[in-house]
């Protein structure tokens, strides 16, 4: 898999650094703020999906494999 949560973290911090650039014009700041809002929206969806994945894995770990066939979106461990 190419994208990891660490990549998301790097993107978020890179955007934070862009927002902190002191030589931005008002127009550039507006563009970066809009870009930040888009990144935040996508990041929130990624985190939400990963939380759901984690909850499913915890369910399997706590109650055994009897739930695994009900969680068809979860890949079997390798």
N, CA, C and O atoms as CSV, one atom per row, in Angstrom:
chain,resi,resn,atom,element,x,y,z
A,1,UNK,N,N,0.842,-1.174,0.000
A,1,UNK,CA,C,0.000,0.000,0.000
A,1,UNK,C,C,0.890,1.241,0.000
A,1,UNK,O,O,1.871,1.321,0.740
A,2,UNK,N,N,0.535,2.188,-0.829
A,2,UNK,CA,C,1.362,3.376,-0.999
A,2,UNK,C,C,1.110,4.432,0.074
A,2,UNK,O,O,2.058,5.012,0.603
A,3,UNK,N,N,-0.131,4.683,0.393
A,3,UNK,CA,C,-0.474,5.747,1.345
A,3,UNK,C,C,-0.675,5.175,2.737
A,3,UNK,O,O,-1.381,4.184,2.927
A,4,UNK,N,N,-0.043,5.818,3.701
A,4,UNK,CA,C,-0.136,5.391,5.094
A,4,UNK,C,C,-0.575,6.583,5.936
A,4,UNK,O,O,-0.547,7.722,5.471
A,5,UNK,N,N,-0.975,6.322,7.160
A,5,UNK,CA,C,-1.366,7.414,8.046
A,5,UNK,C,C,-0.201,8.359,8.302
A,5,UNK,O,O,-0.414,9.549,8.537
A,6,UNK,N,N,1.012,7.854,8.262
A,6,UNK,CA,C,2.172,8.742,8.419
A,6,UNK,C,C,2.263,9.717,7.245
A,6,UNK,O,O,2.710,10.850,7.422
A,7,UNK,N,N,1.847,9.293,6.050
A,7,UNK,CA,C,1.809,10.199,4.900
A,7,UNK,C,C,0.777,11.298,5.116
A,7,UNK,O,O,1.021,12.461,4.797
A,8,UNK,N,N,-0.366,10.926,5.654
A,8,UNK,CA,C,-1.403,11.912,5.963
A,8,UNK,C,C,-0.862,12.922,6.974
A,8,UNK,O,O,-1.060,14.127,6.816
A,9,UNK,N,N,-0.195,12.444,7.989
A,9,UNK,CA,C,0.397,13.321,8.993
A,9,UNK,C,C,1.381,14.296,8.346
A,9,UNK,O,O,1.389,15.483,8.670
A,10,UNK,N,N,2.204,13.792,7.436
A,10,UNK,CA,C,3.165,14.645,6.734
A,10,UNK,C,C,2.463,15.713,5.901
A,10,UNK,O,O,2.898,16.865,5.876
A,11,UNK,N,N,1.385,15.342,5.223
A,11,UNK,CA,C,0.621,16.312,4.421
A,11,UNK,C,C,0.020,17.400,5.310
A,11,UNK,O,O,0.047,18.581,4.962
A,12,UNK,N,N,-0.514,16.999,6.446
A,12,UNK,CA,C,-1.118,17.974,7.353
A,12,UNK,C,C,-0.078,18.964,7.881
A,12,UNK,O,O,-0.338,20.165,7.948
A,13,UNK,N,N,1.085,18.462,8.250
A,13,UNK,CA,C,2.122,19.361,8.743
A,13,UNK,C,C,2.693,20.237,7.626
A,13,UNK,O,O,3.043,21.392,7.865
A,14,UNK,N,N,2.788,19.700,6.418
A,14,UNK,CA,C,3.247,20.512,5.291
A,14,UNK,C,C,2.274,21.656,5.025
A,14,UNK,O,O,2.692,22.778,4.738
A,15,UNK,N,N,0.986,21.374,5.120
A,15,UNK,CA,C,-0.006,22.432,4.917
A,15,UNK,C,C,0.080,23.465,6.027
A,15,UNK,O,O,-0.051,24.662,5.775
A,16,UNK,N,N,0.296,23.014,7.240
A,16,UNK,CA,C,0.455,23.939,8.359
A,16,UNK,C,C,1.646,24.867,8.119
A,16,UNK,O,O,1.574,26.063,8.401
A,17,UNK,N,N,2.732,24.316,7.602
A,17,UNK,CA,C,3.905,25.134,7.295
A,17,UNK,C,C,3.593,26.157,6.202
A,17,UNK,O,O,4.031,27.304,6.285
A,18,UNK,N,N,2.834,25.743,5.173
A,18,UNK,CA,C,2.459,26.694,4.115
A,18,UNK,C,C,1.618,27.828,4.684
A,18,UNK,O,O,1.791,28.986,4.303
A,19,UNK,N,N,0.713,27.498,5.592
A,19,UNK,CA,C,-0.118,28.540,6.205
A,19,UNK,C,C,0.707,29.508,7.048
A,19,UNK,O,O,0.334,30.671,7.207
A,20,UNK,N,N,1.810,29.037,7.579
A,20,UNK,CA,C,2.646,29.868,8.431
A,20,UNK,C,C,3.660,30.724,7.695
A,20,UNK,O,O,4.386,31.492,8.325
A,21,UNK,N,N,3.728,30.607,6.373
A,21,UNK,CA,C,4.675,31.416,5.613
A,21,UNK,C,C,4.309,32.889,5.740
A,21,UNK,O,O,3.177,33.288,5.470
A,22,UNK,N,N,5.273,33.680,6.151
A,22,UNK,CA,C,5.009,35.076,6.457
A,22,UNK,C,C,4.911,35.972,5.231
A,22,UNK,O,O,4.336,37.057,5.316
A,23,UNK,N,N,5.453,35.553,4.099
A,23,UNK,CA,C,5.461,36.420,2.925
A,23,UNK,C,C,4.289,36.172,1.972
A,23,UNK,O,O,4.341,36.596,0.817
A,24,UNK,N,N,3.241,35.498,2.431
A,24,UNK,CA,C,2.077,35.252,1.588
A,24,UNK,C,C,1.232,36.516,1.449
A,24,UNK,O,O,1.066,37.286,2.395
A,25,UNK,N,N,0.707,36.704,0.243
A,25,UNK,CA,C,-0.245,37.796,0.034
A,25,UNK,C,C,-1.604,37.366,0.567
A,25,UNK,O,O,-1.814,36.194,0.880
A,26,UNK,N,N,-2.517,38.314,0.667
A,26,UNK,CA,C,-3.868,38.002,1.146
A,26,UNK,C,C,-4.528,36.968,0.237
A,26,UNK,O,O,-5.221,36.070,0.717
A,27,UNK,N,N,-4.317,37.090,-1.064
A,27,UNK,CA,C,-4.892,36.137,-2.017
A,27,UNK,C,C,-4.296,34.738,-1.827
A,27,UNK,O,O,-5.012,33.738,-1.879
A,28,UNK,N,N,-2.997,34.683,-1.610
A,28,UNK,CA,C,-2.344,33.393,-1.383
A,28,UNK,C,C,-2.809,32.761,-0.068
A,28,UNK,O,O,-2.968,31.544,0.023
A,29,UNK,N,N,-3.020,33.588,0.931
A,29,UNK,CA,C,-3.529,33.073,2.213
A,29,UNK,C,C,-4.919,32.488,2.014
A,29,UNK,O,O,-5.214,31.407,2.523
A,30,UNK,N,N,-5.780,33.193,1.276
A,30,UNK,CA,C,-7.123,32.672,0.997
A,30,UNK,C,C,-7.059,31.328,0.287
A,30,UNK,O,O,-7.805,30.407,0.621
A,31,UNK,N,N,-6.163,31.215,-0.695
A,31,UNK,CA,C,-6.016,29.947,-1.427
A,31,UNK,C,C,-5.541,28.831,-0.499
A,31,UNK,O,O,-6.037,27.707,-0.568
A,32,UNK,N,N,-4.589,29.143,0.361
A,32,UNK,CA,C,-4.084,28.127,1.290
A,32,UNK,C,C,-5.139,27.735,2.319
A,32,UNK,O,O,-5.221,26.572,2.715
A,33,UNK,N,N,-5.943,28.698,2.751
A,33,UNK,CA,C,-7.023,28.383,3.693
A,33,UNK,C,C,-8.032,27.452,3.021
A,33,UNK,O,O,-8.486,26.487,3.635
A,34,UNK,N,N,-8.385,27.732,1.771
A,34,UNK,CA,C,-9.314,26.851,1.046
A,34,UNK,C,C,-8.711,25.466,0.844
A,34,UNK,O,O,-9.399,24.455,0.983
A,35,UNK,N,N,-7.429,25.429,0.516
A,35,UNK,CA,C,-6.756,24.141,0.354
A,35,UNK,C,C,-6.757,23.394,1.688
A,35,UNK,O,O,-6.980,22.184,1.725
A,36,UNK,N,N,-6.509,24.114,2.780
A,36,UNK,CA,C,-6.512,23.498,4.108
A,36,UNK,C,C,-7.864,22.890,4.436
A,36,UNK,O,O,-7.938,21.785,4.973
A,37,UNK,N,N,-8.931,23.605,4.116
A,37,UNK,CA,C,-10.274,23.076,4.387
A,37,UNK,C,C,-10.519,21.788,3.615
A,37,UNK,O,O,-11.104,20.845,4.147
A,38,UNK,N,N,-10.073,21.744,2.362
A,38,UNK,CA,C,-10.235,20.521,1.560
A,38,UNK,C,C,-9.418,19.374,2.155
A,38,UNK,O,O,-9.904,18.248,2.260
A,39,UNK,N,N,-8.183,19.667,2.541
A,39,UNK,CA,C,-7.314,18.641,3.129
A,39,UNK,C,C,-7.911,18.129,4.434
A,39,UNK,O,O,-7.908,16.926,4.693
A,40,UNK,N,N,-8.418,19.036,5.248
A,40,UNK,CA,C,-9.027,18.644,6.525
A,40,UNK,C,C,-10.231,17.734,6.287
A,40,UNK,O,O,-10.415,16.749,7.001
A,41,UNK,N,N,-11.046,18.059,5.289
A,41,UNK,CA,C,-12.216,17.230,4.988
A,41,UNK,C,C,-11.834,15.818,4.585
A,41,UNK,O,O,-12.426,14.846,5.053
A,42,UNK,N,N,-10.840,15.711,3.714
A,42,UNK,CA,C,-10.377,14.387,3.278
A,42,UNK,C,C,-9.715,13.655,4.443
A,42,UNK,O,O,-9.945,12.462,4.642
A,43,UNK,N,N,-8.903,14.362,5.205
A,43,UNK,CA,C,-8.220,13.741,6.350
A,43,UNK,C,C,-9.223,13.202,7.362
A,43,UNK,O,O,-9.034,12.117,7.912
A,44,UNK,N,N,-10.284,13.957,7.606
A,44,UNK,CA,C,-11.306,13.502,8.552
A,44,UNK,C,C,-11.958,12.213,8.078
A,44,UNK,O,O,-12.236,11.329,8.888
A,45,UNK,N,N,-12.203,12.093,6.787
A,45,UNK,CA,C,-12.795,10.871,6.248
A,45,UNK,C,C,-11.832,9.691,6.360
A,45,UNK,O,O,-12.244,8.572,6.666
A,46,UNK,N,N,-10.554,9.948,6.113
A,46,UNK,CA,C,-9.549,8.887,6.238
A,46,UNK,C,C,-9.461,8.406,7.684
A,46,UNK,O,O,-9.442,7.202,7.940
A,47,UNK,N,N,-9.409,9.333,8.617
A,47,UNK,CA,C,-9.326,8.977,10.036
A,47,UNK,C,C,-10.581,8.218,10.464
A,47,UNK,O,O,-10.491,7.243,11.211
A,48,UNK,N,N,-11.735,8.652,10.002
A,48,UNK,CA,C,-12.982,7.974,10.339
A,48,UNK,C,C,-12.986,6.537,9.810
A,48,UNK,O,O,-13.395,5.613,10.513
A,49,UNK,N,N,-12.537,6.360,8.588
A,49,UNK,CA,C,-12.475,5.008,8.004
A,49,UNK,C,C,-11.493,4.133,8.772
A,49,UNK,O,O,-11.757,2.954,9.006
A,50,UNK,N,N,-10.359,4.710,9.163
A,50,UNK,CA,C,-9.376,3.937,9.913
A,50,UNK,C,C,-9.892,3.578,11.304
A,50,UNK,O,O,-9.604,2.494,11.812
A,51,UNK,N,N,-10.651,4.479,11.921
A,51,UNK,CA,C,-11.260,4.176,13.223
A,51,UNK,C,C,-12.246,3.021,13.104
A,51,UNK,O,O,-12.287,2.143,13.967
A,52,UNK,N,N,-13.032,3.020,12.047
A,52,UNK,CA,C,-13.975,1.926,11.826
A,52,UNK,C,C,-13.230,0.615,11.632
A,52,UNK,O,O,-13.630,-0.420,12.164
A,53,UNK,N,N,-12.148,0.664,10.871
A,53,UNK,CA,C,-11.314,-0.514,10.660
A,53,UNK,C,C,-10.761,-1.021,11.983
A,53,UNK,O,O,-10.785,-2.221,12.258
A,54,UNK,N,N,-10.269,-0.109,12.791
A,54,UNK,CA,C,-9.716,-0.482,14.098
A,54,UNK,C,C,-10.779,-1.111,14.982
A,54,UNK,O,O,-10.511,-2.105,15.656
A,55,UNK,N,N,-11.966,-0.553,14.989
A,55,UNK,CA,C,-13.050,-1.119,15.798
A,55,UNK,C,C,-13.374,-2.546,15.345
A,55,UNK,O,O,-13.630,-3.421,16.173
A,56,UNK,N,N,-13.364,-2.772,14.040
A,56,UNK,CA,C,-13.642,-4.116,13.530
A,56,UNK,C,C,-12.545,-5.096,13.954
A,56,UNK,O,O,-12.831,-6.221,14.363
A,57,UNK,N,N,-11.304,-4.661,13.854
A,57,UNK,CA,C,-10.190,-5.524,14.260
A,57,UNK,C,C,-10.261,-5.818,15.759
A,57,UNK,O,O,-9.999,-6.942,16.187
A,58,UNK,N,N,-10.614,-4.810,16.550
A,58,UNK,CA,C,-10.768,-5.027,17.998
A,58,UNK,C,C,-11.886,-6.020,18.281
A,58,UNK,O,O,-11.762,-6.848,19.183
A,59,UNK,N,N,-12.964,-5.948,17.530
A,59,UNK,CA,C,-14.073,-6.883,17.695
A,59,UNK,C,C,-13.619,-8.309,17.423
A,59,UNK,O,O,-13.947,-9.231,18.169
A,60,UNK,N,N,-12.862,-8.476,16.350
A,60,UNK,CA,C,-12.341,-9.808,16.022
A,60,UNK,C,C,-11.369,-10.280,17.099
A,60,UNK,O,O,-11.401,-11.442,17.503
A,61,UNK,N,N,-10.502,-9.374,17.565
A,61,UNK,CA,C,-9.525,-9.753,18.590
A,61,UNK,C,C,-10.210,-10.137,19.900
A,61,UNK,O,O,-9.777,-11.060,20.589
A,62,UNK,N,N,-11.268,-9.431,20.232
A,62,UNK,CA,C,-11.954,-9.685,21.500
A,62,UNK,C,C,-12.859,-10.912,21.445
A,62,UNK,O,O,-12.955,-11.661,22.418
A,63,UNK,N,N,-13.521,-11.117,20.307
A,63,UNK,CA,C,-14.534,-12.172,20.229
A,63,UNK,C,C,-14.164,-13.309,19.284
A,63,UNK,O,O,-14.971,-14.209,19.050
A,64,UNK,N,N,-12.977,-13.276,18.753
A,64,UNK,CA,C,-12.532,-14.360,17.889
A,64,UNK,C,C,-13.028,-14.218,16.466
A,64,UNK,O,O,-13.687,-13.246,16.096
A,65,UNK,N,N,-12.691,-15.203,15.704
A,65,UNK,CA,C,-12.968,-15.182,14.267
A,65,UNK,C,C,-14.444,-15.359,13.914
A,65,UNK,O,O,-14.800,-15.255,12.740
A,66,UNK,N,N,-15.298,-15.619,14.876
A,66,UNK,CA,C,-16.706,-15.871,14.546
A,66,UNK,C,C,-17.385,-14.663,13.899
A,66,UNK,O,O,-18.411,-14.826,13.240
A,67,UNK,N,N,-16.835,-13.448,14.072
A,67,UNK,CA,C,-17.403,-12.253,13.444
A,67,UNK,C,C,-16.724,-11.913,12.118
A,67,UNK,O,O,-17.219,-11.071,11.368
A,68,UNK,N,N,-15.616,-12.547,11.831
A,68,UNK,CA,C,-14.828,-12.163,10.660
A,68,UNK,C,C,-15.624,-12.265,9.364
A,68,UNK,O,O,-15.481,-11.404,8.496
A,69,UNK,N,N,-16.462,-13.295,9.207
A,69,UNK,CA,C,-17.237,-13.437,7.970
A,69,UNK,C,C,-18.304,-12.358,7.827
A,69,UNK,O,O,-18.798,-12.130,6.723
A,70,UNK,N,N,-18.664,-11.698,8.902
A,70,UNK,CA,C,-19.633,-10.591,8.860
A,70,UNK,C,C,-18.972,-9.272,8.470
A,70,UNK,O,O,-19.644,-8.324,8.064
A,71,UNK,N,N,-17.647,-9.227,8.598
A,71,UNK,CA,C,-16.887,-8.012,8.313
A,71,UNK,C,C,-16.139,-8.192,6.988
A,71,UNK,O,O,-14.910,-8.247,6.957
A,72,UNK,N,N,-16.887,-8.280,5.923
A,72,UNK,CA,C,-16.312,-8.619,4.613
A,72,UNK,C,C,-15.381,-7.544,4.073
A,72,UNK,O,O,-14.586,-7.825,3.177
A,73,UNK,N,N,-15.454,-6.325,4.589
A,73,UNK,CA,C,-14.579,-5.257,4.104
A,73,UNK,C,C,-13.193,-5.309,4.749
A,73,UNK,O,O,-12.276,-4.610,4.318
A,74,UNK,N,N,-13.049,-6.126,5.767
A,74,UNK,CA,C,-11.772,-6.227,6.470
A,74,UNK,C,C,-10.970,-7.348,5.847
A,74,UNK,O,O,-11.456,-8.470,5.705
A,75,UNK,N,N,-9.732,-7.037,5.472
A,75,UNK,CA,C,-8.862,-8.055,4.906
A,75,UNK,C,C,-8.339,-8.960,6.011
A,75,UNK,O,O,-8.119,-8.527,7.142
A,76,UNK,N,N,-8.150,-10.201,5.665
A,76,UNK,CA,C,-7.588,-11.151,6.625
A,76,UNK,C,C,-6.132,-10.776,6.892
A,76,UNK,O,O,-5.438,-10.314,5.986
A,77,UNK,N,N,-5.667,-10.967,8.109
A,77,UNK,CA,C,-4.251,-10.673,8.421
A,77,UNK,C,C,-3.327,-11.516,7.552
A,77,UNK,O,O,-3.648,-12.648,7.190
A,78,UNK,N,N,-2.191,-10.946,7.231
A,78,UNK,CA,C,-1.215,-11.671,6.389
A,78,UNK,C,C,-0.173,-12.351,7.220
A,78,UNK,O,O,0.720,-13.002,6.678
